């Protein structure tokens, strides 16, 4: 699951010409550390939903990579 | 282009469906009932018209029935036409809450949910999609008995303008077509006298042409309208 999230995040980063990340830390902030803007976060949500059938933003904001893992593990 | 269209079985929705198919689009049509007119189109345009019976009064079911069972992410959506509407005519002092809620579910709540997932489909597929809402002249010119209905259309117009601002950066457009009174089932409850009084308030003194409305919708969906967003386009015989 974590590999798939890394792949999705790198795909979204590619839109902004950001180099792919080699790994994610649970504490990484999606905006400040990973460099995603609100459109990128929308794309991230849509791609995660397509892969896992879970809408991570449905019940409030998600700020970190660890919070995504937690939502998907619920 | 792949277009999702609600309220496709009759009236202006059926006309929009025809025009879109004539232009070579693939139409994913939704309505409560399946009509013989729609069945004929399915034969003529085999493989280009897909129908699913869905009642938009069931807002909770919209995501599952429309986007999980019908238009999934594997179908890149280029356009969404929000045409289905429930007419609720009465004077304000007779306003009934459950009728009002039912109308708002069909006319406002479900369309907003449909826009949410239509935009998500467009983001997933990276399509610069076009959204078109069908409003009503009653949101701009007052008519006795249409206050509740008109309020639901006013809500859509405000939502469309803000959709345009929010998603324009991704190339996603949102516009509204504002038809005048047409000769459809929606206005069938009006008497001839009422209709004539309504038509006499227009510059052209007659019912709005349904085909003109449908072709305007098709234009706004097309690339020819690529710089048009956040607009209300009145197709109303000059109700000014």
Boltz contact constraints between the chains, C-beta under 6 A:
constraints:
  - contact:
      token1: [A, 42]
      token2: [B, 123]
      max_distance: 6.0
  - contact:
      token1: [A, 43]
      token2: [B, 123]
      max_distance: 6.0
  - contact:
      token1: [A, 46]
      token2: [B, 120]
      max_distance: 6.0
  - contact:
      token1: [A, 46]
      token2: [B, 123]
      max_distance: 6.0
  - contact:
      token1: [A, 46]
      token2: [B, 124]
      max_distance: 6.0
  - contact:
      token1: [A, 50]
      token2: [B, 73]
      max_distance: 6.0
